[in-house]
């Protein structure tokens, strides 16, 4: 996996814009962890990806719940 090289420096125009970005980011992260868990070659990394995907899924669910409350 490739880690970001620098932090996001953009400003958010609203709470909704922030949560929209969080949902999108979590969806991307979840897909990457699930892919590694499914097709990875190192058993330890696959297990880590599988376990972490569950946590990312929980965070995504919470982000979507929060997003649905914003206008």
C-alpha positions in Angstrom: 0.0 0.0 0.0 1.1 3.5 -0.7 0.7 6.1 2.1 0.0 9.7 1.3 3.1 11.9 1.0 1.5 15.0 2.6 -1.5 16.1 4.5 -4.6 17.5 3.0 -4.3 21.3 3.1 -7.7 22.2 1.6 -10.4 24.0 3.6 -13.9 22.6 3.9 -16.8 24.8 2.9 -19.2 23.1 5.2 -19.7 20.1 7.5 -21.5 18.3 4.7 -18.6 18.8 2.3 -16.3 17.4 5.0 -18.5 14.4 5.6 -18.9 13.8 1.8 -15.1 13.7 1.6 -14.9 11.3 4.6 -17.4 8.9 3.1 -15.6 8.9 -0.3 -12.2 8.4 1.4 -13.5 5.6 3.6 -15.1 3.8 0.6 -11.7 4.0 -1.2 -9.8 2.7 1.8 -12.3 -0.1 2.4 -12.0 -1.3 -1.2 -8.2 -1.3 -0.9 -8.2 -3.2 2.3 -10.7 -5.7 1.0 -8.7 -6.2 -2.2 -5.5 -6.9 -0.1 -7.3 -9.3 2.1 -8.6 -11.1 -0.9 -5.6 -11.2 -3.2 -2.6 -10.4 -1.1 0.4 -12.8 -1.1 1.6 -12.4 2.5 -0.7 -14.2 5.0 0.1 -11.8 7.9 -0.7 -8.8 5.7 -3.8 -10.4 4.4 -5.0 -11.0 8.0 -4.2 -7.4 9.0 -6.1 -6.1 5.9 -9.1 -8.3 6.7 -9.2 -7.2 10.4 -8.7 -3.6 9.5 -11.3 -3.7 6.8 -13.9 -4.5 9.5 -12.9 -1.3 11.4 -12.9 0.8 8.3 -16.4 -0.6 7.5 -17.6 0.5 10.9 -16.2 4.0 10.4 -17.8 4.2 6.9 -21.1 3.2 8.4 -20.8 6.0 11.0 -19.7 8.5 8.5 -22.7 7.7 6.2 -25.0 8.0 9.2 -23.6 11.4 10.0 -23.7 12.4 6.4 -27.4 11.6 6.1 -28.1 14.0 8.9 -26.5 17.0 7.2 -28.0 19.2 4.6 
